Amino acid sequence: MNEVAQALHPIDLVVVALYFAVVIAIGIHVSRQTQTGEDLFLAGRSLGWFAIGMSLFASNISSTTLIGLTGSAYADGISVSAYEWVAGVPLIILAFVFVPMFLAARITTVPEYLEVRYDNRVRRYFSATTIALTVLVDMAGGLYAGAVVLRVFFPDVSLWAFCAAIGLFAGLYTATGGLRAVVYTDILQAVVLLVGSTALTIVMFGKLDYSWATVLASAPAEHFSVIRPFDDPQLPWPGLVSGVVLLGFWYWVTNQYIVQRVLGARDLRHAQWGAMFGGGLKLLPLLVMVLPGAMAISVYPDIANRDMVFPTMIVSALPIGLSGLVLAGLIAAIMSSVDSTLNASSTLIVHDFVMKDGEQLEPTVERRYGQFTTLAVMVVAIVWAPAIENFSGLWAYLQQVFSILVPPVAAIFLIGAFWKGATANGAFWALAVGHAIGACVFIATQVGLWPLHFTINVFVMTVVSGCVLGLVSKYGSAESLPRADQIQRGVWRPAIAIAPETKAASFLVDPRLHAALVLCGIVATVVVFW
């Protein structure tokens, strides 16, 4: 470990220091423009498509992605990349189905849509679940992954100390600058991530003589295939076409810390352009983040802990300067995920629990509430993050939680958006029963009584939750049927999918063309890496 710590050259440290300096400067500049709660939570609803797309990419490509995906690719092959390139499908659903309804309703949080479509009870249930998931999984996972890597370079510093330092740094500029600070730093972070990851990919490819044939010959045949058999323990093909898409739907359509960027768009066109730009960028992680991990099995065959694959490549493969750049990229990933989850959690707490129904706070009071809750959830995440060390791999930790919580959420959003007959009672019981049965299925899987892969379980439990929603809605009391205004504002119809300005504009700026290009990219990925 000491040899690893000494591998950092002063030039590498300078690169990292420059990154921190720029982030601090952005935070100070933006904090002067953050005067109201809407500024803090939604950047004044002024975000353009480029900022939205870059921020979607950077906030998603977190330290858990770099550590978890790289480690899984090393141990099990590139099939895990499906969680990245499949993202284009739910982003298309977000852009053309849910964004038009979200923006028309001028909601601040995703759970607000559930009140528009169902009732306040369903909104609070989902909001509480989202807060817990965001703080204990996304935010704490980001802190843990970042601390794991930083300890490679500074082994004498404790895991808890790194979690605290990362959380405090991200928490302070998020509390002062809000979503605008998050998005602006995300643009910087996306560039650093892409440049650093691309450099790492080129170096790793060079260690295999820049020969794809050598890459394929150096690992098991299935290592570089995204389509796996039904009994594959990592990602069977039925799970890819069903469970992965549903997990992506939850993440990209119903997850506050992702959707918050789109809610801050200046109009529908920019929201849709930004979502499609983000969908295009999500095709890149397979090439510049997953493949290096898969190639590392030939270059570094003796790595016992999969969570150490990425830091090992940084230390062992990269020359002076590039190590600092990629390390800055990792820190960028840490910050982009932590600051996003902090801002989203505070938004949910203030708007769904602190503010009373229909209450309008003074703008400065709302901002103070948001700043206080940002710092409070930061403390919770810092305390919980070191406990993740007890789980068997970061990626396993994330999936164990998602496979239980996602299915009922996907069911009530998808069915509610297209079926006028879905009721509030049906949605509530779909959530409660779906989560209870999901927990039982998870336990049965862990003790060997349930044979299906967790991605297939996600699909099965989504169907079960949908059936509960349908049965309770159809046979429940007539008083619980949705009102006309709930159907008007909460059920999708084709007329709202495209902005009138888009219909009159050039075909080249039509987001439907961009969606088709994203789908073509997904199909090409499957064909090339079948």
VOGU-3710 file (C-alpha; in Angstrom, 3 decimals, decimal comma):
1> mnevaqalhp> 0,000/0,000/0,000  2,793/2,438/0,744  4,207/1,879/-2,754  0,801/2,774/-4,163  0,597/5,925/-2,082  4,020/6,998/-3,298  2,999/6,479/-6,926  1,323/9,857/-7,088  3,683/12,380/-8,643  3,482/16,053/-7,599
11> idlvvvalyf> 2,152/16,840/-11,085  -0,769/14,486/-10,447  -1,523/16,286/-7,206  -1,419/19,638/-9,009  -3,990/18,401/-11,524  -6,293/17,315/-8,705  -5,768/20,616/-6,867  -6,680/22,583/-10,017  -9,913/20,635/-10,285  -10,841/21,494/-6,698
21> avviaigihv> -10,005/25,142/-7,290  -12,320/25,350/-10,292  -15,184/23,648/-8,421  -14,785/26,071/-5,496  -14,799/29,027/-7,883  -17,987/27,794/-9,546  -19,651/27,284/-6,159  -18,783/30,805/-4,983  -19,919/32,406/-8,246  -23,247/30,570/-8,382
31> srqtqtgedl> -24,047/31,057/-4,687  -24,321/34,795/-5,350  -27,141/34,089/-7,847  -29,086/31,771/-5,534  -31,646/33,920/-3,758  -34,860/31,865/-3,623  -36,055/28,331/-3,054  -36,728/27,909/-6,776  -33,157/28,995/-7,485  -31,869/26,461/-4,964
41> flagrslgwf> -34,033/23,548/-6,080  -34,620/24,130/-9,822  -31,988/26,686/-10,937  -34,796/29,184/-11,557  -36,201/26,888/-14,295  -33,589/28,277/-16,685  -31,497/25,269/-17,755  -30,714/24,676/-21,435  -30,370/21,356/-23,245  -26,560/21,155/-23,161
51> aigmslfasn> -26,384/21,724/-19,414  -29,203/19,224/-18,807  -27,604/16,498/-20,934  -24,121/16,922/-19,494  -25,483/17,025/-15,956  -27,593/13,891/-16,517  -24,474/12,083/-17,688  -22,145/13,337/-14,951  -24,547/12,844/-12,058  -25,230/9,286/-13,236
61> issttliglt> -21,596/8,359/-13,908  -20,788/8,370/-10,240  -17,965/6,857/-8,294  -20,210/3,817/-7,771  -20,354/3,484/-11,550  -16,602/3,697/-12,028  -15,821/1,346/-9,144  -18,828/-0,983/-9,459  -19,013/-1,359/-13,233  -15,268/-1,668/-13,693
71> gsayadgisv> -15,038/-4,303/-10,965  -17,998/-6,268/-12,328  -16,600/-6,131/-15,853  -13,285/-7,460/-14,539  -14,880/-10,365/-12,699  -17,868/-11,192/-14,899  -17,528/-9,497/-18,301  -19,142/-6,588/-20,100  -22,777/-7,691/-19,808  -23,031/-5,363/-16,809
81> sayewvagvp> -22,687/-2,455/-19,272  -26,363/-2,962/-20,151  -27,268/-0,724/-17,216  -25,570/2,087/-19,151  -26,516/1,780/-22,834  -30,099/0,632/-22,140  -30,645/4,008/-20,436  -31,655/5,509/-23,777  -34,983/3,629/-23,667  -36,292/5,062/-20,364
91> liilafvfvp> -34,899/8,476/-21,290  -37,064/8,408/-24,413  -40,075/7,510/-22,243  -39,150/10,364/-19,912  -38,804/12,875/-22,758  -42,028/12,147/-24,615  -44,411/10,794/-21,951  -43,579/12,163/-18,513  -41,704/15,415/-19,137  -44,697/17,016/-20,917
101> mflaarittv> -46,899/16,187/-17,909  -44,255/17,190/-15,335  -43,578/20,589/-16,907  -47,228/21,363/-17,585  -47,995/20,753/-13,902  -44,941/22,853/-12,869  -44,046/20,358/-10,168  -40,873/20,682/-8,100  -40,588/17,044/-7,037  -41,440/13,821/-8,853
111> peylevrydn> -43,683/12,650/-5,960  -45,844/15,722/-6,625  -46,911/14,045/-9,864  -48,272/11,137/-7,820  -50,456/13,577/-5,887  -51,653/15,055/-9,172  -52,446/11,555/-10,492  -53,442/9,741/-7,251  -53,409/11,413/-3,822  -51,216/12,853/-1,081
121> rvrryfsatt> -50,887/9,476/0,657  -49,210/7,905/-2,391  -47,019/10,982/-2,806  -45,715/10,808/0,767  -45,132/7,040/0,634  -43,064/7,329/-2,536  -41,234/10,428/-1,351  -40,176/8,775/1,914  -38,977/5,705/-0,007  -37,035/7,897/-2,432
131> ialtvlvdma> -35,369/9,870/0,360  -34,240/6,681/2,103  -32,980/5,186/-1,166  -31,207/8,381/-2,187  -29,435/8,930/1,127  -28,615/5,347/2,128  -27,867/3,920/-1,327  -26,962/6,601/-3,877  -25,334/9,193/-1,653  -23,714/6,838/0,857
141> gglyagavvl> -22,627/4,539/-1,971  -20,939/7,453/-3,702  -19,126/8,464/-0,542  -17,985/4,893/0,127  -16,733/4,296/-3,418  -14,807/7,540/-3,416  -13,268/6,809/-0,038  -12,197/3,310/-1,163  -10,201/4,701/-4,055  -8,712/7,640/-2,201
151> rvffpdvslw> -7,442/5,261/0,482  -5,375/3,539/-2,200  -3,392/6,737/-2,555  -3,516/7,773/1,095  -3,693/4,498/3,086  -3,063/6,134/6,444  -6,357/8,047/6,282  -9,426/6,193/7,575  -12,441/5,342/5,429  -14,678/7,420/7,698
161> afcaaiglfa> -12,411/10,482/7,406  -12,570/10,394/3,612  -16,367/9,981/3,675  -16,598/13,015/5,955  -14,257/15,141/3,830  -16,031/14,342/0,554  -19,471/14,874/2,073  -18,558/18,187/3,669  -16,965/19,585/0,504  -19,887/18,614/-1,744
171> glytatgglr> -22,428/19,572/0,912  -21,171/23,109/1,380  -21,221/24,170/-2,264  -24,552/22,382/-2,837  -26,159/24,093/0,163  -25,029/27,517/-1,028  -25,360/27,199/-4,812  -28,211/24,699/-5,200  -29,081/22,973/-8,467  -27,377/25,605/-10,612
181> avvytdilqa> -24,061/24,973/-8,834  -24,628/21,226/-9,201  -25,305/21,485/-12,931  -22,431/23,867/-13,697  -19,947/21,705/-11,822  -21,438/18,657/-13,550  -20,517/20,108/-16,944  -16,900/20,387/-15,825  -17,067/16,954/-14,269  -18,517/15,336/-17,402
191> vvllvgstal> -15,629/16,667/-19,482  -13,046/15,469/-16,951  -14,740/12,065/-16,723  -14,819/11,540/-20,477  -11,259/12,739/-21,086  -9,823/10,759/-18,173  -11,751/7,566/-18,964  -10,851/7,747/-22,634  -7,181/8,111/-21,729  -7,403/5,063/-19,450
201> tivmfgkldy> -9,083/3,040/-22,216  -6,378/3,913/-24,731  -3,606/3,000/-22,285  -5,215/-0,341/-21,395  -5,804/-1,119/-25,073  -2,140/-0,309/-25,696  -1,091/-2,896/-23,131  -2,812/-5,449/-25,379  -0,999/-4,183/-28,509  -3,965/-2,141/-29,749
211> swatvlasap> -5,366/-5,377/-31,138  -9,010/-6,311/-30,631  -8,122/-9,884/-31,553  -5,629/-9,935/-28,683  -8,265/-8,528/-26,340  -10,733/-11,270/-27,294  -8,113/-14,002/-27,068  -6,951/-12,927/-23,611  -10,216/-13,649/-21,772  -13,064/-16,201/-21,859
221> aehfsvirpf> -15,278/-15,911/-24,938  -18,362/-14,752/-23,007  -16,371/-11,999/-21,272  -16,998/-9,576/-24,150  -20,621/-10,470/-24,853  -23,637/-8,462/-23,678  -26,156/-11,210/-24,458  -25,917/-14,038/-21,940  -27,846/-17,343/-21,670  -30,941/-17,808/-19,525
231> ddpqlpwpgl> -29,019/-19,418/-16,677  -26,212/-16,855/-16,598  -25,598/-15,835/-12,958  -24,690/-12,228/-13,825  -27,250/-10,992/-16,365  -29,439/-13,525/-18,248  -30,978/-12,232/-21,462  -34,583/-12,207/-20,113  -33,386/-9,953/-17,309  -31,672/-7,676/-19,825
241> vsgvvllgfw> -34,809/-7,089/-21,906  -37,151/-6,764/-18,925  -35,617/-6,107/-15,521  -32,804/-3,838/-16,680  -35,258/-1,665/-18,609  -37,540/-1,427/-15,564  -34,636/-0,583/-13,266  -33,671/2,085/-15,787  -37,226/3,397/-15,847  -37,156/3,904/-12,092
251> ywvtnqyivq> -33,764/5,579/-12,229  -34,308/7,895/-15,196  -38,028/8,676/-14,935  -38,980/8,583/-11,244  -35,708/9,342/-9,443  -35,730/12,906/-8,099  -31,985/13,474/-8,265  -31,968/12,688/-11,988  -35,283/14,212/-13,057  -34,617/17,432/-11,134
261> rvlgardlrh> -32,431/18,665/-14,021  -35,297/18,213/-16,455  -37,728/19,918/-14,097  -35,363/22,903/-14,160  -35,490/23,183/-17,977  -36,459/26,509/-19,495  -39,118/24,801/-21,679  -40,273/21,448/-23,062  -37,970/21,541/-26,081  -34,823/22,000/-24,007
271> aqwgamfggg> -35,960/19,291/-21,604  -36,413/16,817/-24,470  -33,193/17,809/-26,236  -31,301/17,464/-22,969  -32,766/14,023/-22,255  -31,816/12,781/-25,737  -28,336/14,292/-25,431  -27,951/12,432/-22,151  -29,189/9,230/-23,816  -26,524/9,584/-26,495
281> lkllpllvmv> -23,787/10,133/-23,920  -24,889/6,981/-22,089  -23,674/4,911/-25,044  -20,086/5,862/-24,164  -19,478/4,149/-20,767  -19,315/0,702/-22,383  -16,379/1,884/-24,493  -14,478/4,060/-22,028  -15,375/2,662/-18,596  -16,513/-0,953/-18,868
291> lpgamaisvy> -14,061/-2,221/-21,501  -10,960/-1,130/-19,507  -12,207/-3,218/-16,585  -12,809/-6,218/-18,842  -9,350/-5,859/-20,390  -7,729/-5,570/-16,962  -8,280/-9,280/-16,280  -5,513/-10,022/-18,793  -3,163/-7,273/-17,614  -3,718/-7,615/-13,845
301> pdianrdmvf> -5,054/-11,167/-13,299  -4,480/-11,330/-9,534  -6,790/-8,610/-8,172  -8,803/-10,320/-5,405  -11,209/-7,484/-4,543  -13,183/-6,332/-7,568  -13,715/-2,891/-6,015  -9,954/-2,334/-6,332  -9,772/-2,840/-10,134  -10,246/0,823/-11,037
311> ptmivsalpi> -7,732/2,234/-8,513  -5,227/-0,437/-9,529  -5,445/0,673/-13,160  -4,950/4,290/-12,156  -1,829/3,484/-10,161  -0,264/0,837/-12,393  -1,253/1,703/-15,956  -1,121/5,472/-16,271  1,890/7,763/-16,648  2,541/10,908/-14,636
321> glsglvlagl> -0,103/13,545/-15,244  -2,674/11,123/-16,610  -2,966/9,482/-13,192  -3,870/12,868/-11,769  -6,352/13,496/-14,588  -8,138/10,182/-14,078  -8,052/10,632/-10,306  -9,606/14,066/-10,840  -12,208/12,307/-12,995  -12,954/9,950/-10,135
331> iaaimssvds> -13,273/12,835/-7,686  -15,515/14,529/-10,253  -17,693/11,430/-10,272  -17,840/11,427/-6,489  -18,830/15,072/-6,342  -21,384/14,884/-9,163  -23,295/12,050/-7,513  -23,069/13,351/-3,956  -24,053/16,922/-4,785  -26,975/15,729/-6,930
341> tlnasstliv> -28,360/13,448/-4,246  -27,923/16,117/-1,578  -29,873/18,673/-3,584  -32,597/16,170/-4,486  -33,026/14,916/-0,912  -33,379/18,411/0,492  -35,919/19,251/-2,224  -38,033/16,211/-1,347  -37,891/16,830/2,403  -38,822/20,505/2,152
351> hdfvmkdgeq> -41,546/20,220/-0,494  -43,103/16,899/0,492  -42,821/16,998/4,307  -41,841/20,419/5,700  -44,202/22,568/3,633  -47,885/22,052/4,334  -50,226/21,204/1,479  -50,701/24,275/-0,701  -48,365/26,359/1,465  -46,144/28,959/-0,186
361> leptverryg> -43,099/29,950/1,861  -41,198/33,175/1,538  -38,458/32,566/-1,080  -35,625/33,222/1,379  -37,249/31,024/4,055  -37,605/28,174/1,585  -33,952/28,579/0,654  -32,889/28,407/4,324  -34,946/25,243/4,853  -33,276/23,716/1,825
371> qfttlavmvv> -29,791/24,619/3,011  -30,430/23,165/6,481  -31,838/19,874/5,159  -28,956/19,567/2,688  -26,464/19,649/5,538  -28,595/17,318/7,688  -28,854/14,530/5,091  -25,149/14,959/4,376  -24,417/14,012/7,998  -26,645/10,910/7,776
381> aivwapaien> -24,920/9,716/4,610  -21,458/10,275/6,091  -22,345/8,177/9,147  -23,860/5,319/7,090  -21,348/5,139/4,216  -18,592/3,136/6,000  -21,101/0,353/6,769  -21,258/-0,512/3,047  -17,843/-2,126/3,484  -19,672/-5,097/4,999
391> fsglwaylqq> -21,454/-5,935/1,730  -19,931/-8,241/-0,919  -19,046/-5,706/-3,577  -20,456/-2,242/-4,216  -22,506/-3,225/-7,236  -24,089/-6,114/-5,316  -25,064/-3,683/-2,537  -26,840/-1,394/-4,981  -28,731/-4,126/-6,821  -29,874/-5,847/-3,614
401> vfsilvppva> -31,726/-2,677/-2,623  -33,054/-1,720/-6,064  -34,560/-5,135/-6,813  -36,940/-4,767/-3,849  -37,987/-1,135/-4,140  -38,247/-0,512/-7,894  -41,048/-2,827/-9,201  -44,112/-1,271/-7,483  -42,880/2,218/-8,351  -42,509/1,328/-12,034
411> aifligafwk> -45,991/-0,200/-12,016  -47,857/2,780/-10,569  -46,100/5,290/-12,827  -46,440/3,341/-16,081  -50,000/2,146/-15,533  -51,162/5,438/-14,059  -49,803/7,416/-17,003  -51,753/5,377/-19,568  -54,825/3,963/-17,769  -57,498/6,386/-16,643
421> gatangafwa> -59,031/3,802/-14,306  -56,020/3,514/-11,962  -57,068/4,721/-8,488  -55,249/6,106/-5,470  -56,190/3,076/-3,356  -54,859/0,798/-6,067  -51,563/2,690/-6,218  -51,109/2,693/-2,455  -51,736/-1,034/-2,095  -49,562/-1,787/-5,123
431> lavghaigac> -46,694/-0,048/-3,330  -47,312/-1,661/0,048  -47,984/-5,206/-1,174  -45,312/-5,030/-3,884  -42,623/-3,988/-1,427  -43,670/-6,621/1,127  -43,668/-9,476/-1,398  -40,442/-8,156/-2,936  -38,713/-8,349/0,437  -39,916/-11,945/0,855
441> vfiatqvglw> -38,695/-12,899/-2,617  -35,341/-11,321/-1,874  -34,980/-13,335/1,345  -36,041/-16,522/-0,458  -33,431/-15,855/-3,132  -30,686/-15,378/-0,563  -31,423/-18,715/1,158  -31,728/-20,613/-2,130  -35,520/-21,118/-2,192  -36,155/-18,866/-5,210
451> plhftinvfv> -34,095/-19,594/-8,327  -34,722/-16,569/-10,556  -32,113/-13,867/-11,181  -32,870/-10,521/-9,517  -33,427/-8,802/-12,890  -36,121/-11,357/-13,718  -37,527/-10,873/-10,210  -37,864/-7,174/-10,986  -40,053/-7,981/-13,995  -42,118/-10,566/-12,089
461> mtvvsgcvlg> -42,691/-8,220/-9,161  -43,631/-5,353/-11,492  -46,317/-7,587/-13,007  -47,524/-8,607/-9,528  -47,661/-4,962/-8,405  -49,503/-4,037/-11,589  -52,061/-6,761/-10,921  -52,626/-5,435/-7,395  -53,108/-1,932/-8,804  -55,537/-3,220/-11,422
471> lvskygsaes> -57,606/-5,383/-9,103  -57,960/-2,810/-6,317  -58,758/-0,078/-8,858  -61,380/-2,171/-10,653  -63,114/-3,702/-7,650  -62,555/-0,975/-5,065  -65,052/1,655/-3,995  -66,405/4,015/-6,632  -65,486/7,003/-4,446  -61,791/6,352/-5,093
481> lpradqiqrg> -62,072/6,704/-8,870  -59,845/9,525/-10,231  -61,433/12,908/-10,782  -61,597/14,537/-14,203  -58,827/17,000/-13,322  -56,551/14,122/-12,225  -57,054/12,406/-15,563  -56,532/15,653/-17,466  -53,232/16,487/-15,715  -51,906/13,013/-14,892
491> vwrpaiaiap> -52,751/10,777/-17,864  -50,716/11,034/-21,045  -52,177/11,840/-24,448  -50,341/12,190/-27,797  -51,215/15,860/-28,211  -48,896/16,936/-25,371  -45,826/14,901/-26,426  -44,282/17,537/-28,720  -44,099/21,306/-28,218  -45,883/23,381/-30,899
501> etkaasflvd> -42,607/25,206/-31,656  -40,943/21,884/-32,441  -43,574/20,952/-35,006  -42,843/24,131/-36,939  -39,037/23,862/-36,703  -36,447/22,065/-38,817  -36,454/18,266/-38,832  -32,861/18,306/-37,592  -33,863/19,828/-34,246  -36,823/17,504/-33,764
511> prlhaalvlc> -36,234/15,433/-30,598  -37,982/12,506/-32,305  -35,035/12,305/-34,723  -32,638/12,382/-31,775  -34,596/9,569/-30,109  -34,316/7,484/-33,289  -30,538/8,028/-33,322  -30,262/6,919/-29,684  -32,220/3,743/-30,497  -29,928/3,088/-33,463
521> givatvvvfw> -26,946/3,389/-31,123  -28,484/0,835/-28,745  -29,149/-1,617/-31,581  -25,594/-1,159/-32,890  -24,214/-1,910/-29,407  -26,132/-5,191/-29,264  -25,035/-6,191/-32,780  -21,348/-5,417/-32,217  -21,091/-6,989/-28,758  -23,600/-9,819/-29,119
//
